[in-house]
Every structure is written in structure tokens, then in C-alpha cells.
Amino acid sequence: MRARSSSVASTSGVSSSSSAGRPEASATRSRAVENHSSITGILLLGGASSRFGSPKALAPWGDRTLAERGWDALAWSDERLALGKDDDLGLPFPVEVDGFDVRAPIAGVVAGLRRAANDVCVFLPVDCPLVGESALRALAAACLDAAVPQTGPLPGAYRRSALNVLETRLRAGELALRDALLELETAVVELAPDALANVNTPDELAALSTPHGSA
């Protein structure tokens, strides 16, 4: 497996990967800054919530559940989908079952790319309640095959061109989404570290600042 080396995209705060001197380097840079007219926003609800002790999607935070906050954070997108293992969570928006037995983020990304009407999708895990519209738009705008923050593969933007690599790894049981990025043209977008807080337990959720909007 060959990691593609890094070159700097013209978007501020974004680095991308492509081999030095490759003929397609200029095309890669223009993909990073092209104006995406249509984006699909996808809320990922498929985690087991084993450490949380109850479905994270239904955990209240402020005046809404985590799922409702995530859904609202994607309201700017041209199409919204919510994917999980259970379509009967009683949420005020439809949830589609992702169709995979495994509980792994790569399954949600594959399911989302297959179902989305648009070429570029932004994926937001339900347990990242501080990620908001500005961060998600930045990821979408930077997307090559993928665009991810400095912390890892999610939240992230993925283009349909990534689907073959992701499907192949999923079929092979290679479930680490981070490893799949080594086979993709990936932009890294520097986002505010505090906004990327990931909630795995009720105590971690309680420790977050009182919600008053997201970055």
C-alpha cells in the first residue's frame, strides 16, 4: 500500500497528498478549490454506544438530542441522510439502515456514498456535537477523494471516487478508515481542536461546555 506524498493546496489551512511531479498534480489542486454546487450531508448513527450505556443519538444535550444537533448541523447541505443500524429510534427525521453487519465507520461511509445523489458527501458522526456548518463546509470545499481534519478520518468529506477503495477494504475486513486514506488523494484541513471533541461516555458529554452553537 503506497501513501501519496504531500503538496500544498491553494486553500488556506489545507494540505493535500499527491506525488511530487505527477502529471495530475495541477488537476488535483484544482479539484481542491472547485466550487461544489451540491453536497450531501450524512449523519452517522451506527456506533454501538457500548461505553455510553445507551444510544448516543438519543442523549440530550441542551434543548436537543445529539442526533437532532447533528441533523441541524447538516441543514445547509443540498441533501441530508441519516444512516445507522436501527431505523426505529423515534427521531424527528428518517434514519436509513446502512445494510452492513459490521459496526465500523467505513460501513457508514460506503453506504452513504452509494445512496447519495451528489458526488461529494460530508459525514458527521453523532458523537461530535461541536462540529458545525463552517467546519463541514471547509471539508467539502477541500475534498479531493477525501478531506479530513488533522485528527483523523471523521468528520470528513468523501467523494464518490473513493468508493472503490473503500468497498474493497470493507469486503476484505480491513475496517480502519484511517488506513484507507493512504490509498486516496486526501486533503487535511486544520480545524479548531476544541470543535472536534468526541463524546464516548455520559461524563464526557457533561464535561462539554453548555451548547450555544457550533463551529
C-alpha positions in Angstrom: 0.0 0.0 0.0 1.6 3.3 -1.1 0.9 6.6 0.7 0.8 9.6 -1.6 3.2 12.3 -0.6 2.1 15.8 0.4 1.7 19.0 -1.7 0.1 22.3 -0.5 -3.3 23.2 -1.9 -4.2 26.8 -2.5 -6.9 26.8 0.1 -5.7 28.3 3.4 -5.1 25.8 6.1 -5.4 22.8 3.8 -2.7 20.3 2.8 -3.2 17.6 0.2 -1.4 14.5 -0.9 0.0 13.7 -4.4 3.4 12.5 -5.5 5.8 15.3 -6.5 6.0 15.8 -10.2 3.0 13.7 -11.0 1.2 14.8 -14.2 -2.1 15.1 -12.5 -0.8 17.4 -9.7 -2.4 20.6 -11.2 -5.7 18.8 -11.7 -5.6 17.6 -8.1 -5.1 21.2 -6.9 -8.0 22.5 -8.9 -10.2 19.8 -7.5 -9.4 21.0 -4.0 -10.7 24.5 -4.7 -13.6 23.9 -7.2 -17.0 25.2 -6.2 -19.2 22.3 -5.3 -22.7 23.2 -6.2 -24.3 20.3 -4.5 -23.3 18.5 -1.3 -24.9 15.6 0.5 -24.7 15.7 4.3 -24.7 12.4 6.1 -25.2 11.9 9.8 -23.7 8.6 11.1 -25.6 6.9 13.8 -24.2 3.4 13.6 -21.9 3.2 16.7 -22.5 0.6 19.3 -22.6 3.2 22.2 -21.1 0.5 24.4 -19.2 2.9 26.7 -22.1 5.3 26.7 -24.5 2.8 28.1 -27.5 3.9 25.9 -27.9 5.1 22.3 -25.8 8.3 21.9 -28.2 9.5 19.3 -30.9 10.0 21.9 -28.7 11.6 24.6 -30.0 15.1 25.5 -27.6 18.0 25.3 -29.1 21.4 25.9 -32.5 21.5 24.3 -31.9 18.8 21.8 -30.6 15.3 21.4 -27.2 14.6 19.9 -28.9 13.3 16.8 -31.0 16.4 16.4 -28.0 18.7 16.8 -26.1 16.7 14.2 -29.0 16.8 11.8 -29.3 20.5 12.2 -25.6 21.0 11.6 -26.1 19.5 8.2 -29.1 21.6 7.3 -27.1 23.7 4.8 -26.4 20.7 2.6 -28.4 20.1 -0.6 -29.4 16.6 0.6 -29.4 15.1 4.1 -29.3 11.4 5.0 -29.1 9.7 8.4 -27.6 6.2 8.5 -27.5 3.7 11.3 -28.3 0.1 12.4 -31.7 0.9 13.7 -34.4 2.9 11.8 -36.8 2.9 14.8 -35.0 5.4 17.2 -38.1 7.7 17.3 -36.1 10.6 15.9 -37.9 13.5 14.1 -36.2 12.7 10.8 -35.9 9.4 8.8 -33.0 7.0 9.5 -31.9 4.5 6.9 -30.3 1.2 7.9 -26.8 1.0 6.4 -27.2 -2.6 5.3 -23.9 -3.9 6.8 -23.5 -6.3 9.8 -20.2 -4.7 10.9 -20.2 -1.7 13.2 -17.4 0.4 11.7 -17.3 4.0 10.3 -16.1 2.7 6.9 -19.5 0.9 6.5 -21.4 4.1 7.0 -19.2 6.0 4.5 -19.6 3.3 1.9 -23.4 3.2 2.5 -23.6 6.9 2.3 -21.6 7.3 -0.9 -23.7 4.5 -2.6 -27.0 6.3 -1.7 -26.1 9.9 -2.1 -27.4 11.9 -5.0 -24.3 14.0 -5.1 -20.6 13.4 -5.9 -19.3 14.8 -2.6 -20.6 13.9 0.8 -19.7 15.3 4.2 -20.0 12.7 7.1 -20.7 13.8 10.6 -20.6 11.2 13.5 -23.4 11.8 16.0 -20.9 11.9 18.8 -19.1 15.1 17.5 -21.7 17.7 18.8 -19.4 20.7 18.4 -18.8 20.3 14.7 -20.9 22.8 12.8 -21.6 24.2 9.4 -18.4 26.2 8.9 -16.2 23.2 9.6 -18.2 20.9 7.4 -18.2 23.4 4.5 -14.4 23.7 4.8 -14.1 19.9 4.5 -16.5 19.8 1.5 -14.6 22.6 -0.3 -11.3 20.9 0.1 -12.4 17.4 -0.9 -10.1 15.5 -3.4 -11.0 11.9 -3.0 -11.3 12.8 0.7 -10.8 15.7 3.1 -10.3 15.2 6.8 -9.3 17.2 9.8 -5.9 16.9 11.5 -7.3 14.4 14.0 -8.4 11.7 11.6 -10.9 10.4 9.1 -14.2 11.7 10.7 -15.8 14.1 10.5 -14.8 14.2 6.8 -15.7 14.7 3.2 -15.5 11.9 0.7 -16.0 11.9 -3.0 -17.6 9.0 -5.0 -14.2 8.4 -6.5 -13.2 6.9 -3.1 -15.9 4.3 -3.2 -13.9 1.5 -5.0 -11.1 1.6 -2.4 -13.5 1.7 0.5 -15.7 -1.1 -0.8 -12.6 -3.3 -1.5 -11.3 -2.8 2.1 -14.7 -3.4 3.6 -15.1 -6.7 1.7 -11.7 -7.7 2.9 -12.5 -6.9 6.5 -10.0 -4.1 6.6 -12.1 -1.7 8.6 -9.7 1.0 9.6 -10.9 4.1 7.7 -7.7 5.9 8.6 -5.6 3.3 6.8 -7.9 3.6 3.7 -6.8 7.3 3.4 -3.3 6.1 2.4 -4.8 4.9 -0.9 -6.8 8.1 -1.5 -6.0 11.7 -2.6 -6.7 13.3 0.8 -6.6 16.9 1.9 -6.0 17.6 5.6 -8.0 20.6 6.8 -6.8 22.3 10.1 -9.9 22.8 12.2 -10.3 24.1 15.7 -9.2 21.3 18.0 -11.9 22.0 20.6 -14.6 21.7 18.0 -13.5 18.1 17.2 -14.3 16.7 20.7 -15.6 13.2 20.5 -18.1 12.0 23.1 -17.9 8.4 24.3 -19.4 8.5 27.8 -22.0 10.5 29.6 -19.3 12.1 31.7 -17.6 13.4 28.6 -20.8 14.8 27.3 -21.5 16.5 30.6 -17.9 18.0 30.6 -18.6 19.8 27.3 -19.5 23.5 27.5 -23.2 24.3 27.5 -24.3 24.2 23.8 -24.7 27.6 22.2 -24.0 26.9 18.6 -21.2 25.0 16.8 -18.1 25.9 14.8 
